[in-house]
Amino acid sequence: MNPRTTQQAFDAYETVRHRLPDVRRLAPERRALRVRCLDDIAEHFDVFLPDAFVVLNIVVRAIGGVPERVAGLQSAGTKVLVVTNVVG
């Protein structure tokens, strides 16, 4: 792993920014929203890709409310596919 300072990480992002989608060009009428939980925006997405660690759980314990939120998304027809970068 290559530890970086916040500034180094931001600088690395800026070097590849030109390869990323320009959200302002793709959806100029869209504005940032403040949402209370995923239920507020779920209807706009077909799938959610949460990271397993620190988003869904910490060590071996689920974060409070996560199992219910995932079940709610799934019962509404939204796919929830858990991703991780953990090896093994």
N, C-alpha and C positions, 0 to 999 in steps of 0.2 A: 504494500500500500504506500502511496506517495502522499504524506500529510502536507496540507497546504494551509496557508493563512487565508482568511476570508478574502483579502485583496487578491491573492494569487489565484484563488478559485474564480473570482469575478473576472479577472484579467483573462484567464483561460477561456471562460465562457465568451467573452467579447471577441476573442480571436476566431471563433466559429460562428458567431452570430449571423453572419451573412449567409450561412447555409440553412438557417432555421426559417420556418414560415413567418412572414410578416403579418401578424394578426391584424394590424391596423388596415392593411391592404385587403386581407381576406374578408374581414367583417367590420368595415368602418363604422357601421351604425351600432355596433355592440359596445357596451360599456361594462366596466367591472361591476360585479354585484357583491354585496355583502350577504352571505347566507348563514343561517343559524345552524343548519345541518344538511347532510346530503339529500334528505327528502325534499328540500327546497329546490333542488336542481335536477333531481333524478329523471324527470320526464324528458329532459333534453339529451340524455345519453342512453346508449344501448348497453354499455358495459363500463364497469369501474375496475381499475387495476390497482388496488391498494398494496403497498409493500407490507410484507408479513411482520417485520420487526419495527417496533416503535409506532407504527400506524395502527396495527391491529392488536399487538401484544407487546409486553415487556418481559423478557426472558420467557417464562412458561405461562404467564398469566395474561388472559385477555384483558384489554383495557375496558373499563366499565362502559356498558352500553353498546359495545361493538357487535357482539353476537346478535343482539336484537336489531341493530341497524342493518347488518348484512342480511338477516332473515327478512326484514321489511323490504329491502331492495329486491331481493330474489322473489318474494311473493308478488311484487308489482311487475315482475317480468324482466327486471334488469339483471344482466349477467354480472357476477362478481368473480373475477379471476385473480387470485392472490399471486403476487410476484415476489421474488426475493433475489438478492445477490449473494446469499449465503452458500458456501460450497459444502457439499457433503450431505 
